Amino acid sequence: MSSSYEEVMESKNFLPFHLDHLTPRMIQIAQEELNENENTRSSSIEQLKKLII
């Protein structure tokens, strides 16, 4: 009854620790709750970079 980490995460419907893309649900939430689109995302990332540096 040994399961690999990936099988356990998938069975519990968890996202992997390393996620290099956005799921369709994440994109939908960003659009609905944050009013995000391609233009605002790019400008917001640039603003965040300036704050960090």
C-alpha positions as semicolon CSV with decimal commas, in nm:
position;residue;x (nm);y (nm);z (nm)
1;M;0,000;0,000;0,000
2;S;0,289;0,235;-0,060
3;S;0,205;0,538;-0,272
4;S;0,433;0,786;-0,432
5;Y;0,418;1,149;-0,330
6;E;0,260;1,245;-0,662
7;E;-0,014;0,985;-0,625
8;V;-0,099;1,103;-0,275
9;M;-0,110;1,468;-0,380
10;E;-0,326;1,388;-0,680
11;S;-0,566;1,175;-0,478
12;K;-0,615;1,458;-0,227
13;N;-0,650;1,713;-0,509
14;F;-0,348;1,915;-0,390
15;L;-0,128;2,119;-0,620
16;P;0,240;2,023;-0,642
17;F;0,496;2,218;-0,440
18;H;0,664;2,343;-0,759
19;L;0,405;2,494;-0,991
20;D;0,541;2,655;-1,306
21;H;0,206;2,750;-1,457
22;L;-0,133;2,886;-1,358
23;T;-0,432;2,658;-1,360
24;P;-0,748;2,775;-1,537
25;R;-0,912;2,815;-1,194
26;M;-0,627;3,040;-1,073
27;I;-0,664;3,259;-1,382
28;Q;-1,041;3,282;-1,328
29;I;-0,995;3,386;-0,963
30;A;-0,738;3,649;-1,061
31;Q;-0,975;3,795;-1,319
32;E;-1,279;3,796;-1,091
33;E;-1,129;3,896;-0,756
34;L;-0,829;4,105;-0,861
35;N;-0,963;4,245;-1,189
36;E;-0,644;4,115;-1,348
37;N;-0,578;4,094;-1,720
38;E;-0,263;4,072;-1,933
39;N;-0,198;4,448;-1,916
40;T;-0,249;4,491;-1,543
41;R;-0,048;4,177;-1,467
42;S;0,257;4,301;-1,655
43;S;0,250;4,648;-1,503
44;S;0,189;4,509;-1,153
45;I;0,486;4,273;-1,184
46;E;0,707;4,565;-1,285
47;Q;0,586;4,770;-0,987
48;L;0,655;4,479;-0,754
49;K;1,006;4,438;-0,894
50;K;1,077;4,807;-0,830
51;L;0,956;4,774;-0,470
52;I;1,176;4,472;-0,408
53;I;1,492;4,617;-0,557
